[in-house]
Amino acid sequence: MVVAQLRGGRGGVGWNEMRGFGLQVITGRWFMAFTALLIQAVAGATYMFGLYSTDIKTSLGYDQTTLNLLSFSKDLGGSVGIISGLINEVTPPWVVLSIGAIMNFCGYFMMWLTVTGRISKPPVWQMCMYIFIGANSQSFANTGALVTGVKNFPESRGSVLGLLKGYVGLSGAILTQLYRAFYGDNSKALILFIAWLPAAVSIIFLRTIRIIKVVRQENELKVFYHLLYISLGLAGVLMALIIIQNRLNFMRIEYSISASVVTVLLFLPLAIVVREEFNLMKTKRQALNDLPQLKVVTEKSPPAELRAATEAAAPQTEKHVSCLENVFKPPNRGEDYTILQALFSIDMLIVFAVTTCGVGGTLTAIDNLGQIGASQGYPRHATTTFVSLVSIWNYLGRVVSGFSSEVLLTKYKMPRPLLLTIVLLISCGGHLLIAFAVPNSLYFASVIMGFCFGALWPLVFAIISEIFGLKYYSTLYNFGAIASPIGLYILNVAVTGKLYDQEARKQLEALGRKRKEGEDLTCTGVQCYRTAFIIMTAVSVFGCFVSLILVFRTRKFYKSDIYKKFREDATAAGIGMTSGRNDGDRRVPAEEVQSRTTAATAAAATTIID
């Protein structure tokens, strides 16, 4: 038996300590969260289609039908992320982010070459493929950054989802400010900008996005609230800039100043990261100093023959079970489901149906705001205001639903599916405002639709992670996102589009005219969208009732301590920080002392073990 003594000591701050602290910062969970925020903040190119769609239409000679086909290809690419999820199951996050960066650059760069005439005009299917590839890169960025964030902060997943998805909601406004500083009002250059900037950000922070062992931190939620306050400030500044720029004619220098302000706010969370890592370093050092004398005990391992005999005597109870044999025998809620168990479960079918109803309806309203405003007699410049309102309230919906659901669940055991039901119910009000066209109601409808669309996503993704576990979350998260294009196609293309065209034809016939081949169909009046949005209201009400079924099925699960196993895992691994004190000597295993010593003297270490 070998006994050694380790006594605490204090030393000055030197270069090695500063270098060690720097390594602690860039390899810590909080810096990972910060870089995930940056990746999400530039990952919303799909929300900017309206800014460069006119250039595509005029430079390539497309009609509105062809342009709508490109728009659908974009939405489809942005929502289908099963491939990125499956890749993330078997590779580290940096692989997914690398693939996403390459796809983003290739897809949008080819579009820019086409629009600027640097290559010959491709067939329509090829342009659809370009925009699908570019938009699909967003799912790779989401999978790499967002899924990793949830796994690194499992007890604050609602806050993580709300904050990261909130930055995606703001990304359209952020990218607009930055591109104008680089290229002014050259809208064609916007396509080039969204080709290289998101790819560059992902490549720069590639290795910082990774799974890190969970270290329980008592003030974790408080830190996320501080990050939330910064994001609220960023949203407020963006809203003020949008209003000012709509009233004044900005030159290149003014755009550069506004972009600088936005950039400072984007990097402001880094101050919180440094503060938290410094506090962690002080806490670890204090914990080591509180142990006046530790005796390190190294016990001799049993002979190899004895270990072999013990292992041979142990009963072999584990039996390999085929993944197809237990598809319809899922574990308890909260445990790790297999992919097939989750996909064939009733809970997943309910979540998918509710998401289809909710997201399909709100996204249909958002995509048609321009034509709705035109049909109801709003001035053309009001469309910019509608889009800006949707962007800001989309962000607010994401952060409010993420943070509020976390608080309500933790303190009052309110199930997230109940909040999902409430959001669907609120969206009905927005649909009815559009259907009956009360004067100036479209402004309020834009706020409601933006908020509800944003609020749905953090709730849906958090519910999936809580019910089906985190083991295959990368794939299940992206499966939930598939509901978006399905709902959009049914409610937008099959319902709203056909009813709009039908009403437009009636108006042409009433004027004694016939539609010429290739001529756009334009409808005027409240009746253009009334029937469609009454149907959408009914669909949302149906989604509320389906969501209530999930509330009933999961009520006992959400009343339990759903985060208990994460705390137990952290304690069992010896990762949680302890506050125990001793009088006199204490016998401690050598591995524990080594772990504490390494953490407390990280400044002098040449390597850091995650």
TISE-165396 format. One line per field, with one value per residue (C-alpha): residue number from 0; residue in three letters; x, y, z. Coordinates in steps of 0.1 Angstrom, whole numbers, plus 2048, in hexadecimal, padded with zeros to 3 digits. Layout:
// residues N
seq = NUM	...
type = ALA	...
px = X	...
py = Y	...
pz = Z	...
***
This chain:
// residues 610
seq = 0	1	2	3	4	5	6	7	8	9	10	11	12	13	14	15	16	17	18	19	20	21	22	23	24	25	26	27	28	29	30	31	32	33	34	35	36	37	38	39	40	41	42	43	44	45	46	47	48	49	50	51	52	53	54	55	56	57	58	59	60	61	62	63	64	65	66	67	68	69	70	71	72	73	74	75	76	77	78	79	80	81	82	83	84	85	86	87	88	89	90	91	92	93	94	95	96	97	98	99	100	101	102	103	104	105	106	107	108	109	110	111	112	113	114	115	116	117	118	119	120	121	122	123	124	125	126	127	128	129	130	131	132	133	134	135	136	137	138	139	140	141	142	143	144	145	146	147	148	149	150	151	152	153	154	155	156	157	158	159	160	161	162	163	164	165	166	167	168	169	170	171	172	173	174	175	176	177	178	179	180	181	182	183	184	185	186	187	188	189	190	191	192	193	194	195	196	197	198	199	200	201	202	203	204	205	206	207	208	209	210	211	212	213	214	215	216	217	218	219	220	221	222	223	224	225	226	227	228	229	230	231	232	233	234	235	236	237	238	239	240	241	242	243	244	245	246	247	248	249	250	251	252	253	254	255	256	257	258	259	260	261	262	263	264	265	266	267	268	269	270	271	272	273	274	275	276	277	278	279	280	281	282	283	284	285	286	287	288	289	290	291	292	293	294	295	296	297	298	299	300	301	302	303	304	305	306	307	308	309	310	311	312	313	314	315	316	317	318	319	320	321	322	323	324	325	326	327	328	329	330	331	332	333	334	335	336	337	338	339	340	341	342	343	344	345	346	347	348	349	350	351	352	353	354	355	356	357	358	359	360	361	362	363	364	365	366	367	368	369	370	371	372	373	374	375	376	377	378	379	380	381	382	383	384	385	386	387	388	389	390	391	392	393	394	395	396	397	398	399	400	401	402	403	404	405	406	407	408	409	410	411	412	413	414	415	416	417	418	419	420	421	422	423	424	425	426	427	428	429	430	431	432	433	434	435	436	437	438	439	440	441	442	443	444	445	446	447	448	449	450	451	452	453	454	455	456	457	458	459	460	461	462	463	464	465	466	467	468	469	470	471	472	473	474	475	476	477	478	479	480	481	482	483	484	485	486	487	488	489	490	491	492	493	494	495	496	497	498	499	500	501	502	503	504	505	506	507	508	509	510	511	512	513	514	515	516	517	518	519	520	521	522	523	524	525	526	527	528	529	530	531	532	533	534	535	536	537	538	539	540	541	542	543	544	545	546	547	548	549	550	551	552	553	554	555	556	557	558	559	560	561	562	563	564	565	566	567	568	569	570	571	572	573	574	575	576	577	578	579	580	581	582	583	584	585	586	587	588	589	590	591	592	593	594	595	596	597	598	599	600	601	602	603	604	605	606	607	608	609
type = MET	VAL	VAL	ALA	GLN	LEU	ARG	GLY	GLY	ARG	GLY	GLY	VAL	GLY	TRP	ASN	GLU	MET	ARG	GLY	PHE	GLY	LEU	GLN	VAL	ILE	THR	GLY	ARG	TRP	PHE	MET	ALA	PHE	THR	ALA	LEU	LEU	ILE	GLN	ALA	VAL	ALA	GLY	ALA	THR	TYR	MET	PHE	GLY	LEU	TYR	SER	THR	ASP	ILE	LYS	THR	SER	LEU	GLY	TYR	ASP	GLN	THR	THR	LEU	ASN	LEU	LEU	SER	PHE	SER	LYS	ASP	LEU	GLY	GLY	SER	VAL	GLY	ILE	ILE	SER	GLY	LEU	ILE	ASN	GLU	VAL	THR	PRO	PRO	TRP	VAL	VAL	LEU	SER	ILE	GLY	ALA	ILE	MET	ASN	PHE	CYS	GLY	TYR	PHE	MET	MET	TRP	LEU	THR	VAL	THR	GLY	ARG	ILE	SER	LYS	PRO	PRO	VAL	TRP	GLN	MET	CYS	MET	TYR	ILE	PHE	ILE	GLY	ALA	ASN	SER	GLN	SER	PHE	ALA	ASN	THR	GLY	ALA	LEU	VAL	THR	GLY	VAL	LYS	ASN	PHE	PRO	GLU	SER	ARG	GLY	SER	VAL	LEU	GLY	LEU	LEU	LYS	GLY	TYR	VAL	GLY	LEU	SER	GLY	ALA	ILE	LEU	THR	GLN	LEU	TYR	ARG	ALA	PHE	TYR	GLY	ASP	ASN	SER	LYS	ALA	LEU	ILE	LEU	PHE	ILE	ALA	TRP	LEU	PRO	ALA	ALA	VAL	SER	ILE	ILE	PHE	LEU	ARG	THR	ILE	ARG	ILE	ILE	LYS	VAL	VAL	ARG	GLN	GLU	ASN	GLU	LEU	LYS	VAL	PHE	TYR	HIS	LEU	LEU	TYR	ILE	SER	LEU	GLY	LEU	ALA	GLY	VAL	LEU	MET	ALA	LEU	ILE	ILE	ILE	GLN	ASN	ARG	LEU	ASN	PHE	MET	ARG	ILE	GLU	TYR	SER	ILE	SER	ALA	SER	VAL	VAL	THR	VAL	LEU	LEU	PHE	LEU	PRO	LEU	ALA	ILE	VAL	VAL	ARG	GLU	GLU	PHE	ASN	LEU	MET	LYS	THR	LYS	ARG	GLN	ALA	LEU	ASN	ASP	LEU	PRO	GLN	LEU	LYS	VAL	VAL	THR	GLU	LYS	SER	PRO	PRO	ALA	GLU	LEU	ARG	ALA	ALA	THR	GLU	ALA	ALA	ALA	PRO	GLN	THR	GLU	LYS	HIS	VAL	SER	CYS	LEU	GLU	ASN	VAL	PHE	LYS	PRO	PRO	ASN	ARG	GLY	GLU	ASP	TYR	THR	ILE	LEU	GLN	ALA	LEU	PHE	SER	ILE	ASP	MET	LEU	ILE	VAL	PHE	ALA	VAL	THR	THR	CYS	GLY	VAL	GLY	GLY	THR	LEU	THR	ALA	ILE	ASP	ASN	LEU	GLY	GLN	ILE	GLY	ALA	SER	GLN	GLY	TYR	PRO	ARG	HIS	ALA	THR	THR	THR	PHE	VAL	SER	LEU	VAL	SER	ILE	TRP	ASN	TYR	LEU	GLY	ARG	VAL	VAL	SER	GLY	PHE	SER	SER	GLU	VAL	LEU	LEU	THR	LYS	TYR	LYS	MET	PRO	ARG	PRO	LEU	LEU	LEU	THR	ILE	VAL	LEU	LEU	ILE	SER	CYS	GLY	GLY	HIS	LEU	LEU	ILE	ALA	PHE	ALA	VAL	PRO	ASN	SER	LEU	TYR	PHE	ALA	SER	VAL	ILE	MET	GLY	PHE	CYS	PHE	GLY	ALA	LEU	TRP	PRO	LEU	VAL	PHE	ALA	ILE	ILE	SER	GLU	ILE	PHE	GLY	LEU	LYS	TYR	TYR	SER	THR	LEU	TYR	ASN	PHE	GLY	ALA	ILE	ALA	SER	PRO	ILE	GLY	LEU	TYR	ILE	LEU	ASN	VAL	ALA	VAL	THR	GLY	LYS	LEU	TYR	ASP	GLN	GLU	ALA	ARG	LYS	GLN	LEU	GLU	ALA	LEU	GLY	ARG	LYS	ARG	LYS	GLU	GLY	GLU	ASP	LEU	THR	CYS	THR	GLY	VAL	GLN	CYS	TYR	ARG	THR	ALA	PHE	ILE	ILE	MET	THR	ALA	VAL	SER	VAL	PHE	GLY	CYS	PHE	VAL	SER	LEU	ILE	LEU	VAL	PHE	ARG	THR	ARG	LYS	PHE	TYR	LYS	SER	ASP	ILE	TYR	LYS	LYS	PHE	ARG	GLU	ASP	ALA	THR	ALA	ALA	GLY	ILE	GLY	MET	THR	SER	GLY	ARG	ASN	ASP	GLY	ASP	ARG	ARG	VAL	PRO	ALA	GLU	GLU	VAL	GLN	SER	ARG	THR	THR	ALA	ALA	THR	ALA	ALA	ALA	ALA	THR	THR	ILE	ILE	ASP
px = 800	80F	805	80C	802	7F5	7F3	7E1	7F5	7F2	807	809	7F9	811	812	80B	7ED	7DF	7E6	7D4	7B6	7B4	7B4	799	783	786	781	764	73F	737	74E	73E	71C	729	736	715	704	71A	714	6EF	6F0	6FB	6E8	6C7	6CD	6AC	699	6A9	69B	684	6A2	6B2	694	68D	6B1	6AC	68B	697	6BA	6AE	68C	677	652	641	63A	65E	669	651	660	682	673	665	686	696	67D	681	6A7	6A5	68F	69B	6B7	6B5	6D6	6E8	6D9	6E4	707	709	700	720	739	743	732	74E	748	724	72E	749	730	717	731	73A	716	70E	72A	725	6FF	6FE	71E	710	6F0	705	719	6F7	6E6	704	707	72A	71D	702	6DE	6D8	6B7	69D	6A3	6C8	6C0	6A8	6C4	6DC	6C4	6BB	6E0	6E6	6C7	6CD	6EF	6DA	6CF	6F3	6FB	6DD	6E6	70B	705	6E3	6E3	705	6FA	6DC	6F3	70C	6F0	6D6	6C6	6C2	6B7	699	6AE	6C9	6AF	69E	6BE	6CE	6AD	6A8	6C9	6BE	69F	6B4	6CE	6BB	6BD	6E1	6EC	6DA	6ED	70F	70A	701	722	735	722	70A	6E8	6F5	6DB	6EC	70B	6F5	6F5	71B	71B	705	71A	73B	733	720	739	757	747	741	765	775	763	763	776	765	743	746	736	745	740	724	730	713	712	6F9	6F6	6F3	6D0	6DA	6F6	6DE	6C8	6E6	6EB	6C6	6C9	6E5	6D0	6B2	6C9	6D4	6B0	6A8	6C5	6BC	698	6A3	6BB	69F	688	6A4	6AF	68B	688	6AB	6C2	6E1	702	71E	72E	70D	709	72C	725	705	716	732	718	708	72A	732	711	717	738	72D	723	749	74C	734	747	767	756	747	767	77A	760	764	789	786	76D	783	7A1	78E	782	7A6	7B1	795	7A5	7C2	7D1	7C8	7D6	7D9	7D4	7DD	7D1	7E0	7CA	7BF	7D3	7CA	7C0	7A7	798	794	784	76C	762	75D	747	731	710	70C	6EA	6EC	6DC	6DF	6BD	6B7	6AC	68D	682	67B	66D	64B	65A	667	677	668	664	685	69A	6AE	697	6A6	69E	684	674	670	663	648	63D	61B	62C	641	624	611	62E	632	60D	60C	62C	61D	5FD	60F	62E	61B	601	618	632	617	60D	631	639	619	61B	625	608	5F0	5F9	5F6	5D3	5C7	5D3	5F2	60D	62A	644	62F	63C	65F	64F	63C	65C	66F	654	654	67A	67B	65D	669	688	673	65D	67B	68C	66C	65F	681	688	664	65E	67D	673	64F	65B	675	660	63C	640	62C	630	63E	622	609	61D	61E	5F8	5F6	60C	5F6	5D8	5E8	5F0	5CA	5C6	5E0	5CE	5AD	5BB	5C7	5A6	590	5A8	5A0	5B0	5D6	5D2	5EE	607	5FA	5F7	61C	626	610	61C	641	63E	62B	642	660	651	648	66B	67C	65E	65D	682	683	665	677	697	684	66D	685	6A7	6C7	6D9	6CA	6BF	6D1	6BB	69A	69F	6A1	683	66E	679	66B	648	64F	651	634	61E	629	622	5FF	5F3	606	608	5EA	5D2	5DB	5EA	5CD	5B3	5C5	5C7	5A2	597	5AE	59E	57B	586	593	573	55F	572	56B	590	5A3	5C5	5E1	5FB	618	604	604	5E4	5DE	5C1	5B4	59F	599	58A	5AC	5B8	599	590	5B4	5BA	599	5A5	5C7	5B5	5A2	5C3	5D3	5B5	5B9	5DE	5D4	5BE	5D9	5F3	5DC	5DE	604	5FF	5E9	601	620	611	620	642	644	63A	659	67C	685	6A9	6B1	6C5	6DC	6E4	6EA	701	715	718	722	73D	74B	748	731	744	742	741	74A	764	778	78A	7AB	7B7	7A0	7A8	7A0	7A5	7C2	7AC	797	7B5	7C5	7A4	7A2	7C7	7C5	7A6	7B5	7D7	7CB	7E0	7FF	7F3	7FF	7E0	7BC	7A7	783
py = 800	821	841	864	886	8A4	8C6	8E5	903	926	934	952	956	94E	948	922	92A	943	92A	90E	925	92D	908	903	91E	911	8ED	8F3	8EE	913	91C	8FF	90F	931	923	910	932	941	924	927	94D	949	929	93A	940	92E	94B	964	956	974	98B	97B	968	985	984	95F	965	982	975	952	95C	946	949	949	924	91B	933	922	901	90E	91B	8F9	8E8	900	8F8	8D3	8D5	8E9	8D0	8AE	8A5	880	87A	893	883	860	86C	87D	85C	84B	869	886	8A7	8B7	89F	8AA	8CF	8C9	8B9	8D5	8F0	8E0	8DC	900	90F	8F8	8FD	923	929	917	92C	94C	941	93A	95B	970	95F	951	92F	925	924	901	8EE	8F4	8D3	8DC	8FD	8EB	8D3	8F0	901	8E0	8D8	8FB	8FB	8D7	8E3	8F4	8D3	8C8	8E8	8E2	8BE	8C5	8E3	8DF	8BA	8BC	8D9	8C6	8A8	8BE	8D0	8B5	8C5	8E6	8D9	8F0	90F	901	8FB	91C	930	91E	91D	942	94B	938	94E	96D	961	970	993	98E	983	9A0	9B9	9A8	9A4	9C9	9D2	9BC	9C1	9DE	9D9	9C0	9A5	98C	98E	983	95F	95F	96C	951	938	940	94F	932	919	92E	930	90A	903	91B	90C	8E9	8D8	8EB	8DA	8B8	8A3	8AC	899	8AA	8BD	8C7	8ED	8FB	91D	90E	91B	93E	93F	937	954	96B	95F	964	989	98F	97F	995	9B3	9A7	9A3	9C6	9D5	9C3	9CF	9F2	9F0	9E2	9FF	A19	A0B	A0A	A30	A3B	A35	A24	A26	A0D	A1D	A1C	9F7	9F1	A01	9EE	9CD	9D5	9D9	9B8	9A7	9B4	9A7	985	981	990	96D	965	97B	965	946	954	95E	93B	929	940	939	913	916	928	90F	8F1	902	90A	8E6	8DA	8F3	8E8	8C6	8CC	8A9	88C	86A	859	833	81C	7F9	7DB	7CC	7A8	78F	78A	766	770	78A	771	758	772	77D	758	752	770	766	770	780	797	78B	79C	7A7	7B1	7D5	7C8	7B2	7CE	7E9	7E7	7E2	804	80D	825	849	85C	83E	83A	82E	81E	831	817	816	83C	83E	823	830	841	85F	866	864	87D	895	892	899	8B7	8C5	8C0	8D3	8EF	8F6	8F0	90A	925	921	923	945	951	947	958	979	98D	981	982	9A7	9AE	99D	9B0	9D2	9D9	9EF	9DD	9EA	9DA	9B8	9C1	9CA	9A8	995	9A8	9A2	97D	97B	98D	97B	95A	95F	969	94B	933	942	947	924	915	927	929	904	8FC	911	904	8E0	8E3	8F6	8EC	8CC	8DA	8C2	8D1	8C1	8D7	8F6	8E8	8E7	90B	917	906	916	939	933	92F	954	95D	948	957	97B	973	961	97E	99B	9B3	9D5	9D4	9B1	9A4	9B5	9A3	983	986	989	96A	955	95D	957	936	928	930	922	901	8F5	8F5	8E4	8C9	8C2	8C2	8AA	892	893	88D	871	85E	865	874	855	859	87D	888	872	877	89C	89E	886	89F	8BA	8A7	8B1	8D4	8CE	8B5	8CD	8EA	8D6	8CB	8EC	904	8F3	8DC	8F2	917	918	906	91B	93B	931	927	948	95B	948	952	976	974	963	97F	998	985	97C	95C	954	955	93A	944	960	964	95F	97C	97C	99B	99D	98C	96D	963	953	951	92D	921	930	925	902	909	914	8F3	8E0	8F2	8EA	8C5	8C7	8D5	8B7	89F	8B0	8AC	887	889	89E	883	867	878	888	86F	871	897	896	881	88D	889	896	87F	866	882	88D	869	863	882	878	854	860	876	894	8A9	8C1	8B9	8D1	8B9	8C2	8AC	8B1	89F	885	873	855	85B	845	850	855	86F	883	882	88F	8AC	8B4	8B6	8CD	8E4	8E7	8E9	909	8F4	8D7	8D3	8BF	8C0	8A0	8A7
pz = 800	7F6	808	7FD	80A	7F6	807	7F8	7EF	7E0	7C4	7AE	78C	771	74C	751	765	74C	730	744	74A	725	71D	738	727	704	70E	726	722	723	706	6F3	6FA	6EE	6CD	6C8	6CB	6B0	699	69D	69A	675	66D	662	63D	635	645	62C	60C	608	605	5E7	5D7	5C0	5B2	5AB	59A	584	57B	572	563	57B	580	5A2	5A1	59B	5B6	5CF	5C5	5CF	5F0	5F7	5F0	608	624	61D	61F	63F	650	645	65D	661	64F	665	684	679	671	693	6A4	699	695	6AB	6A6	693	676	673	675	65A	642	649	642	620	616	620	60B	5ED	5EB	5EF	5DB	5BD	5C0	5C1	5A2	590	59A	591	56F	575	56A	551	55C	56B	568	584	595	599	5A9	5C0	5C9	5D0	5E8	5F8	5FF	60D	623	62F	63D	658	665	668	67C	692	698	6A0	6B6	6C6	6CD	6DC	6F2	6FF	708	719	72E	733	751	740	71E	71B	720	708	6ED	6F2	6F1	6D3	6BF	6C8	6B8	699	698	69B	681	663	673	67E	65B	64B	660	65A	634	62F	640	628	608	60C	5FB	5E1	5E7	5CF	5E5	602	5F3	5F3	616	624	611	622	644	655	646	654	677	678	66D	686	6A4	697	6B3	6D0	6C9	6DA	6F5	718	738	74C	76A	780	787	79F	78D	76A	764	771	757	73B	747	744	720	71B	726	70D	6F1	6FA	6F7	6D5	6CA	6D6	6C4	6A4	6A6	6AB	68E	677	680	67C	65A	64D	655	64B	62D	63B	629	62B	649	65D	654	660	682	687	67D	697	6B2	6A9	6A9	6CC	6D9	6C8	6DA	6FC	709	709	728	73A	72F	73D	75E	763	75B	773	78F	788	78B	7AC	7B9	7B1	7C1	7E0	7E2	7E1	7FB	812	815	82D	829	813	815	7F3	7F6	7DA	7E0	7CF	7B3	7B7	7A2	77E	785	7A0	789	76D	784	792	76F	764	783	77C	76C	748	749	72C	70C	6EB	6DE	6BA	6B4	6A2	6BF	6D8	6C0	6D1	6F4	6FC	71D	736	72C	732	72B	70B	6EF	6D0	6B0	6A5	6C7	6C7	6A3	6A9	6CB	6CF	6E1	6C2	6AB	6C0	6C1	69B	696	6AD	69D	67A	684	697	682	661	669	677	65C	641	650	651	62D	620	633	615	5FF	61D	622	5FD	5FB	619	60D	622	613	604	61D	639	62D	63B	65C	65D	656	671	68B	683	687	6A8	6B7	6A9	6BF	6DD	6D9	6D9	6F8	70C	706	70D	72D	73B	735	748	766	766	763	77E	797	790	77D	760	742	723	70D	71F	715	6F2	6F3	6FF	6E2	6C9	6D8	6D6	6B1	6AA	6B3	698	67E	686	683	660	656	660	658	674	66B	673	680	66A	680	69F	68B	681	6A6	6B0	693	698	6BE	6BA	69F	6B4	6D4	6C5	6BC	6DE	6EE	6D4	6D5	6FB	6FD	6E5	6FA	71B	710	6F9	70A	6FC	6EE	6CB	6CE	6AF	699	6AD	6AE	688	684	697	67F	661	66C	660	63A	63C	64E	637	617	623	631	61A	5F8	5F9	60C	60C	5E9	5D9	5EB	5E2	5BD	5BD	5CB	5B2	595	5A1	5A1	57E	572	583	56F	54F	54A	544	552	538	539	550	55F	585	599	5B1	5CA	5DC	5FB	61C	60C	5FC	61D	633	62C	62E	650	65E	654	664	684	685	67F	69C	6B3	6A8	6B1	6D4	6DB	6CF	6E5	703	6FD	702	721	72F	726	734	754	76C	75A	75D	782	789	78A	766	76A	788	773	766	789	794	776	77E	7A3	79A	783	79E	788	79F	7B5	7DA	7F7	813	82E	845	866	865	84C	833	81E	7FA	7DB	7C6	7A7	7B9	7C5	7A3	794	7AD	7AA	784	786	7A0	78F	76C	768	769	755	731	727	731	733	72B
***
